[in-house]
């Protein structure tokens, strides 16, 4: 993290110095950015951001261990793990540190991880707004953004910022909600076409979009009571998966009876989430 060059989110110039009272100060416009009392995490917010520095500084951090269960599913198996397999190890920005599990697994795979989120935690290096990243141009080899894009109030702007701080030929790997139920202040769930448009307008190329878990599985996860009883969770999940597989199979049979092949990936159109990869 020490080799990352910071940028002022107020004037856009590179270079933040540390003052005697431990604040970060822009070397150009002299804008000051405070640190949260928890581990001295810098809070670097633009005045254009709807986030409140004062509210964040009041935020109480509850130290906890990283939640590795979901991250293990992301990075050990499945399409995210496959997309990450041949990515060169280097400087990685974890766009939304969340529960910390992603950071644990990414560091274990050999990446030099920098993490940020909109609130401080034990897994966060910086508090900032993803629409105004406090990093100089071309700082990262890889950026990961897992289940974050649906929570962005302007995904087009955030994608442009991601593109800016990636090095040439840098790689973005992430996932975005599609048919998942509304959750945790999600703004924009994106279709495959919508996600491709966001990434293309930012300048990305070689865009891959894959089906993640099905909408049936995602709905199953939203029912809190079911998820507190392991046996009920396993039964309902198995039933919903079976319904989904039967439904997809019937669609394919209907197409073939008409002498046609589906004109699109049926699993993609019924996906709860969309894992994706793109190159700068």
C-alpha positions as CSV (number, residue, x, y, z in Angstrom):
1,X,0.0,0.0,0.0
2,X,2.9,2.4,0.7
3,X,3.8,2.7,-3.0
4,X,0.3,4.0,-3.9
5,X,0.2,7.7,-4.9
6,X,-2.7,9.6,-3.4
7,X,-4.7,12.3,-5.2
8,X,-6.7,15.1,-3.8
9,X,-10.4,14.5,-4.4
10,X,-11.1,18.3,-4.2
11,X,-8.7,19.7,-6.8
12,X,-7.6,16.6,-8.6
13,X,-3.9,17.1,-8.1
14,X,-1.5,14.3,-7.0
15,X,0.1,14.5,-3.6
16,X,-1.2,14.3,0.0
17,X,1.2,15.2,2.8
18,X,0.8,14.4,6.5
19,X,0.4,17.4,8.8
20,X,1.7,17.6,12.4
21,X,-1.8,16.6,13.7
22,X,-1.8,13.5,11.5
23,X,-4.3,14.9,8.9
24,X,-3.6,14.4,5.2
25,X,-3.2,17.7,3.4
26,X,-3.2,18.4,-0.3
27,X,0.1,19.8,-1.4
28,X,-1.7,22.0,-4.0
29,X,-5.0,23.3,-2.6
30,X,-4.2,22.7,1.1
31,X,-7.5,20.8,1.6
32,X,-7.3,18.8,4.9
33,X,-8.6,15.2,5.3
34,X,-9.0,13.8,8.8
35,X,-8.3,10.3,10.2
36,X,-10.8,8.2,12.0
37,X,-9.8,7.3,15.5
38,X,-10.0,3.6,14.6
39,X,-6.5,2.7,13.5
40,X,-6.0,6.2,12.0
41,X,-7.8,5.4,8.8
42,X,-7.8,8.4,6.4
43,X,-11.2,9.8,5.5
44,X,-10.8,11.3,2.0
45,X,-14.1,12.6,0.8
46,X,-14.9,15.1,-1.9
47,X,-17.2,18.0,-1.1
48,X,-19.3,16.8,-4.1
49,X,-19.9,13.4,-2.4
50,X,-23.3,12.9,-0.6
51,X,-21.3,11.1,2.1
52,X,-20.8,13.1,5.4
53,X,-17.3,13.3,6.8
54,X,-18.7,14.2,10.2
55,X,-21.0,11.2,10.2
56,X,-18.2,8.9,9.3
57,X,-15.9,10.3,12.0
58,X,-18.7,9.5,14.6
59,X,-19.1,5.9,13.3
60,X,-18.3,3.3,15.9
61,X,-16.2,0.4,14.7
62,X,-16.9,-3.0,16.1
63,X,-13.7,-5.0,15.7
64,X,-14.4,-8.4,14.2
65,X,-12.8,-11.2,12.3
66,X,-13.2,-11.4,8.5
67,X,-16.1,-13.4,7.2
68,X,-14.4,-16.0,5.1
69,X,-17.4,-18.2,4.1
70,X,-18.7,-16.1,1.2
71,X,-15.2,-15.1,0.1
72,X,-14.1,-18.7,0.0
73,X,-17.0,-19.5,-2.4
74,X,-16.0,-16.5,-4.6
75,X,-12.3,-17.2,-4.9
76,X,-11.8,-20.9,-4.5
77,X,-14.5,-22.2,-6.9
78,X,-16.8,-20.8,-9.6
79,X,-16.5,-18.2,-12.3
80,X,-14.8,-15.5,-10.2
81,X,-12.0,-17.9,-9.3
82,X,-11.7,-19.0,-12.9
83,X,-11.4,-15.4,-14.2
84,X,-8.8,-14.6,-11.5
85,X,-6.7,-17.7,-12.2
86,X,-4.3,-16.3,-14.7
87,X,-4.3,-12.7,-13.6
88,X,-0.7,-11.5,-12.8
89,X,-0.2,-10.7,-9.1
90,X,0.5,-7.1,-8.3
91,X,-1.2,-4.0,-6.8
92,X,-4.9,-4.7,-6.3
93,X,-7.6,-2.3,-5.2
94,X,-10.5,-4.0,-3.3
95,X,-13.3,-1.7,-4.4
96,X,-15.6,-2.0,-1.3
97,X,-13.9,-4.0,1.5
98,X,-17.2,-5.2,3.0
99,X,-16.8,-8.0,5.6
100,X,-13.0,-8.4,5.0
101,X,-13.2,-11.9,3.5
102,X,-12.2,-10.9,0.0
103,X,-9.1,-9.1,1.3
104,X,-8.0,-12.2,3.2
105,X,-8.3,-14.5,0.1
106,X,-6.7,-12.0,-2.3
107,X,-3.7,-11.5,-0.1
108,X,-3.4,-15.2,0.3
109,X,-3.2,-15.4,-3.5
110,X,-0.3,-13.1,-3.6
111,X,-1.8,-9.7,-4.3
112,X,-0.7,-6.4,-2.6
113,X,-4.2,-5.3,-1.5
114,X,-5.4,-1.8,-0.8
115,X,-9.0,-1.7,0.5
116,X,-11.5,1.1,0.9
117,X,-15.2,1.4,1.9
118,X,-17.6,4.2,2.8
119,X,-17.2,3.4,6.5
120,X,-14.1,2.4,8.5
121,X,-13.5,-1.2,9.6
122,X,-10.7,-3.5,10.6
123,X,-10.3,-4.4,6.9
124,X,-10.3,-0.8,5.4
125,X,-7.2,1.2,4.5
126,X,-9.1,4.3,3.3
127,X,-12.6,5.7,3.7
128,X,-13.7,7.3,0.4
129,X,-16.5,7.5,-2.1
130,X,-16.0,5.2,-5.1
131,X,-17.2,8.0,-7.4
132,X,-14.2,10.1,-6.3
133,X,-11.2,7.8,-5.8
134,X,-8.3,9.4,-3.9
135,X,-5.7,7.6,-6.0
136,X,-3.5,9.0,-8.8
137,X,-3.9,7.7,-12.3
138,X,-2.7,4.2,-13.3
139,X,-1.9,2.9,-9.8
140,X,-3.4,-0.6,-9.8
141,X,-2.8,-3.8,-11.8
142,X,-6.2,-5.3,-10.7
143,X,-9.4,-4.0,-9.2
144,X,-12.0,-6.3,-7.6
145,X,-15.5,-5.1,-7.0
146,X,-17.7,-7.9,-5.6
147,X,-21.5,-7.1,-5.2
148,X,-20.8,-3.3,-5.2
149,X,-22.0,-1.9,-8.5
150,X,-25.7,-2.2,-7.6
151,X,-25.0,0.1,-4.5
152,X,-23.4,2.9,-6.6
153,X,-25.6,6.0,-7.1
154,X,-23.8,6.7,-10.4
155,X,-22.2,3.5,-11.8
156,X,-21.1,5.3,-15.0
157,X,-19.0,7.7,-13.0
158,X,-17.6,5.0,-10.7
159,X,-16.6,2.9,-13.7
160,X,-14.8,5.9,-15.2
161,X,-12.9,6.3,-11.9
162,X,-12.0,2.6,-11.8
163,X,-10.7,2.9,-15.4
164,X,-8.6,5.9,-14.5
165,X,-6.8,4.3,-11.6
166,X,-6.1,1.1,-13.4
167,X,-2.7,0.7,-15.2
168,X,-2.7,0.2,-19.0
169,X,-4.0,-3.4,-19.6
170,X,-5.2,-3.5,-16.0
171,X,-8.0,-5.9,-15.2
172,X,-11.4,-5.3,-13.4
173,X,-13.1,-8.3,-11.9
174,X,-16.4,-8.1,-10.2
175,X,-20.0,-8.9,-9.8
176,X,-23.3,-7.0,-10.0
177,X,-26.8,-7.8,-9.0
178,X,-29.3,-8.5,-11.8
179,X,-32.5,-10.3,-10.7
180,X,-31.5,-10.4,-7.0
181,X,-34.1,-8.9,-4.7
182,X,-33.6,-5.4,-3.4
183,X,-31.1,-5.3,-0.6
184,X,-29.0,-2.9,1.5
185,X,-29.7,0.3,-0.3
186,X,-29.1,-1.0,-3.8
187,X,-29.7,1.6,-6.5
188,X,-29.3,0.0,-9.9
189,X,-29.5,-3.7,-10.6
190,X,-28.1,-4.2,-14.1
191,X,-29.1,-6.5,-17.0
192,X,-26.2,-7.9,-19.0
193,X,-26.7,-5.2,-21.7
194,X,-26.8,-2.5,-19.0
195,X,-23.6,-3.7,-17.4
196,X,-21.8,-3.9,-20.7
197,X,-22.9,-0.4,-21.5
198,X,-21.5,1.0,-18.2
199,X,-18.2,-0.7,-18.8
200,X,-17.9,0.2,-22.5
201,X,-18.7,3.8,-21.9
202,X,-15.9,3.9,-19.3
203,X,-13.5,2.7,-22.0
204,X,-13.1,-1.0,-21.1
205,X,-12.6,-3.7,-23.7
206,X,-12.5,-7.6,-23.7
207,X,-15.6,-7.5,-21.5
208,X,-16.9,-10.9,-20.2
209,X,-20.2,-11.3,-18.4
210,X,-21.3,-14.6,-16.9
211,X,-24.3,-15.9,-15.0
212,X,-23.8,-16.1,-11.3
213,X,-26.2,-17.7,-8.9
214,X,-29.8,-17.9,-10.2
215,X,-32.5,-15.6,-9.1
216,X,-34.2,-18.5,-7.3
217,X,-31.1,-19.0,-5.2
218,X,-30.8,-15.3,-4.5
219,X,-34.4,-15.1,-3.4
220,X,-33.9,-18.0,-1.1
221,X,-31.1,-16.1,0.6
222,X,-33.3,-13.2,1.3
223,X,-35.6,-15.1,3.7
224,X,-33.9,-14.6,7.1
225,X,-35.7,-17.3,9.0
226,X,-34.9,-20.0,6.5
227,X,-31.2,-19.1,6.7
228,X,-31.1,-19.5,10.5
229,X,-32.1,-23.2,10.3
230,X,-29.5,-25.1,8.3
231,X,-31.9,-28.0,7.4
232,X,-34.6,-25.7,6.2
233,X,-32.0,-23.7,4.2
234,X,-30.6,-26.8,2.5
235,X,-34.1,-28.1,1.6
236,X,-35.4,-24.8,0.2
237,X,-32.2,-24.1,-1.7
238,X,-32.3,-27.6,-3.3
239,X,-36.0,-27.2,-4.3
240,X,-35.3,-23.7,-5.8
241,X,-32.3,-25.0,-7.7
242,X,-34.3,-27.9,-9.1
243,X,-37.1,-25.5,-10.1
244,X,-34.6,-23.3,-11.9
245,X,-32.9,-26.2,-13.7
246,X,-36.3,-27.6,-14.8
247,X,-37.4,-24.1,-16.0
248,X,-34.2,-23.6,-18.1
249,X,-34.5,-27.1,-19.5
250,X,-38.1,-26.5,-20.6
251,X,-37.1,-23.2,-22.3
252,X,-34.4,-25.1,-24.3
253,X,-36.8,-27.9,-25.3
254,X,-39.3,-25.3,-26.5
255,X,-36.7,-23.7,-28.7
256,X,-35.6,-27.0,-30.2
257,X,-39.1,-28.1,-30.9
258,X,-39.3,-24.9,-33.1
259,X,-36.1,-26.0,-34.8
260,X,-34.1,-23.1,-33.3
261,X,-31.4,-22.6,-30.8
262,X,-31.8,-19.9,-28.1
263,X,-30.5,-16.6,-29.5
264,X,-29.0,-15.7,-26.1
265,X,-27.6,-17.4,-23.0
266,X,-30.7,-18.5,-21.1
267,X,-28.9,-18.8,-17.8
268,X,-27.6,-15.3,-18.2
269,X,-31.1,-13.9,-18.6
270,X,-32.3,-15.6,-15.4
271,X,-29.2,-14.9,-13.3
272,X,-29.5,-13.3,-9.9
273,X,-26.0,-11.8,-10.2
274,X,-23.5,-11.2,-13.0
275,X,-19.8,-11.9,-12.5
276,X,-17.7,-9.9,-15.0
277,X,-14.2,-9.2,-16.2
278,X,-12.9,-6.3,-18.3
279,X,-9.6,-5.0,-19.5
280,X,-8.4,-1.4,-19.7
